[in-house]
Amino acid sequence: MAKTVISSSDENSDNGIQFEAQNCGNEKGETSKIQHNSKDFRILDYLKRNLAVVSVCALSVVTVLLIVTIIILLQKNSMPVAVKPEEPSPITPTQNLTLPHKLTIVSRHEWLAQPPVEPATALHTPVPYVIIDHTATENCSSQVQCVFQVRYVQTHHIESRGWWDIGNNFLVGGNGDVYEGRGWKSEGAHTYGYNAQSIGIAFIGTFNRYKPPQKQIIACKLLIAKGVELGYIKKDYKLLASRQLQTTKSPGDALYEEMKTWDHWAAGP
């Protein structure tokens, strides 16, 4: 029977091969570690260099935004503040300030009034009250402007409020003319609870800060005097503002204070 004899030289040879293989594996492992460490170093170096650039860019953007914000604030603070008046002055530079010597009443036909939607309710005269309000519209200083405002008021009363006609008995323009509304003989729709016992007169315009021009005031006084003369207003009538009888600011603070200086003004009905 043959025996296999392994010599010591063969054993040494195998050990040598195993050692070399082991050394080769160790070398590859070391090489891989060195390469990995080198890659990490390059990434860190790249981040360090680019982080500085990004920081500079971010700082630049913040600086620009800060400068723009400061400029906007400075411009805003340096701009003049425009104060819009509550209402324009009722007196215009080109307005004719000649005071009226006689009463001029512009008829419904002349200012092209719409016909009443329903028949008028008769007003029992003479009435004990004259009630003043304002239209709270733009003021007018010429017949063209005043006719426009009167027609506007009538349209608003009919189409928006559902009334059968313009609410006031008369309207007084800044040009010194009086415009016929429902007139002397028809009940108005201007002051709830008092329409059947008053003549309602509206000043065309808004008079919270400025009182009406003198010619507008005189025209109203002439109208009231004519109503007394014709027997439509009692001789001992009381002059009242709309705000005294209902919740409203009409006829405006300035006109209300002016009214207090007129004859027949009363503190209450």
C-alpha positions, 0 to 999 in steps of 0.5 A: 500500500503506497503512502503519501509522504509530505515533506517539510519543504512542501509544508514550507512552500504552502506556508509561504503561499499563505503568507503572501496571500495574507500580505496581499490582502493586508496591502489591498485593505490598507490601500482602500483605507488610504483611498477612502481617507483621501476622498474624505479629505478632498470633500472636506477641503471642497466644503471649506473652500466653497463655504467661504464663497457661500457665506460671502454671497449670503452676506452680500444679499443681506447687505443689499436687502438692508440698504434697499429697506433703508432707502424705502423707509427714508423715501416714505418718511420724506414724502409729504402727507396729502391731507384730503379735505372732508369736503370742497369749499362751496365757493369756487374762484370763478363763482358769481358772488352777486347776492340775489335781489329777488327769488328765482324758482326753477320749475320742474319743467325747466330742470327736466324732472321725471314725472312722479311715479304716483299721484302726489299727496296733498299738503295741508297748509299753512304748515308750522315747520320748515325743515332744512337738510343738505343733499350730501352731494357735490356743491354747485355754483352754476345752473348747469351744475345745480340742475345736474345735482337736482336730477341726480337727487331725484333719480336716487330717491326714485330708483334707490329709495323707492319713492315716487318722486324727489323727496324735498319740497324745494332745493337751493343751489349754490348759484342762488336759484331755488329748484322746485321739488314737490312744491308748496302743495304736495307732501314731501318725503324728507323727515319721517313723522313731519312730512305732513306738517312741514316744508322741506328745503335741501341745500345742494351740497355738503356742509360739514366743514364749510357753510354755504355761500351767502347767496345760497343762504339768502335764497333760502330765506327769500323762499321761506318769506315767499312761503309765508307771504303766499300762506303756505307757511305759518307766520310763527313757523319753527325753523328746524334742522333734519338732525333735530328730528331724526338720526342724521348729521344733515344739514352738516355741522357748519350749516346747522350752526349758521341756522341757529342765527336765523329768525324762527330757529327753534331748539325743538319742535 
